[in-house]
Amino acid sequence: MHKYHVGQTLDLLPSHGSSSRRAGQCKVVALLPFEGHAVQYKVQSLLESYQRIVSENDLRLPHHPGDAPDSTAA
């Protein structure tokens, strides 16, 4: 089951392998089937002119500067 949906803007994490993938914001273009160990997505980076296929582990919800961790302890 996919965690994110088509049209959603997410943070694409930097590549830890030999890929030249840059970190930055991207938009989900398509949901792809489970492949190997995670579901996959086709994304369009806002920094690049082409689309990439990435696993769900390479994506996260955008972090907004100034957001503080939830502190509900009183």
C-alpha positions as CSV (number, residue, x, y, z in Angstrom):
1,M,0.0,0.0,0.0
2,H,1.3,3.4,-1.0
3,K,2.0,6.0,1.7
4,Y,1.9,9.0,-0.7
5,H,-0.5,10.0,-3.5
6,V,-0.2,11.3,-7.0
7,G,0.2,15.1,-7.1
8,Q,1.8,15.3,-3.6
9,T,5.0,17.3,-3.1
10,L,7.6,15.5,-1.1
11,D,11.3,15.7,-0.2
12,L,13.5,13.4,-2.2
13,L,16.4,12.2,-0.1
14,P,20.0,12.3,-1.5
15,S,21.3,9.1,-3.1
16,H,23.6,6.9,-1.0
17,G,24.8,4.9,-4.0
18,S,26.4,5.6,-7.3
19,S,23.4,7.6,-8.6
20,S,23.7,11.3,-9.2
21,R,20.3,12.0,-7.7
22,R,20.2,15.3,-5.9
23,A,18.1,15.9,-2.8
24,G,15.2,18.3,-3.1
25,Q,11.5,18.6,-3.6
26,C,9.7,16.4,-6.0
27,K,6.1,15.8,-7.1
28,V,4.6,12.3,-7.3
29,V,3.6,11.6,-10.9
30,A,2.6,7.9,-10.6
31,L,2.3,5.1,-8.1
32,L,4.2,2.0,-9.2
33,P,3.9,-1.6,-7.9
34,F,5.9,-3.2,-5.2
35,E,9.5,-4.0,-6.4
36,G,12.0,-5.8,-4.2
37,H,11.6,-4.4,-0.7
38,A,9.4,-1.4,-1.1
39,V,6.7,0.2,-3.2
40,Q,7.9,2.6,-5.8
41,Y,6.9,6.0,-7.2
42,K,7.6,7.9,-10.4
43,V,8.5,11.4,-9.4
44,Q,9.4,14.7,-11.1
45,S,12.1,16.6,-9.3
46,L,11.6,20.4,-9.1
47,L,15.4,20.7,-9.8
48,E,15.6,18.3,-12.8
49,S,13.9,18.1,-16.2
50,Y,13.4,14.4,-16.2
51,Q,11.4,11.9,-14.0
52,R,12.9,9.3,-11.7
53,I,11.6,6.0,-10.3
54,V,12.3,5.9,-6.5
55,S,11.4,3.7,-3.6
56,E,9.1,4.9,-0.8
57,N,12.2,4.9,1.5
58,D,13.7,7.7,-0.6
59,L,10.8,10.0,0.1
60,R,9.6,11.9,3.1
61,L,7.0,14.6,3.9
62,P,8.5,18.1,3.5
63,H,10.1,19.7,6.5
64,H,9.1,23.3,7.0
65,P,11.7,25.5,8.8
66,G,10.3,26.7,12.1
67,D,8.3,23.6,12.7
68,A,9.0,22.5,16.2
69,P,8.7,18.9,17.4
70,D,5.3,18.2,19.0
71,S,5.7,18.9,22.7
72,T,2.6,17.8,24.5
73,A,4.3,16.9,27.8
74,A,3.1,19.2,30.6
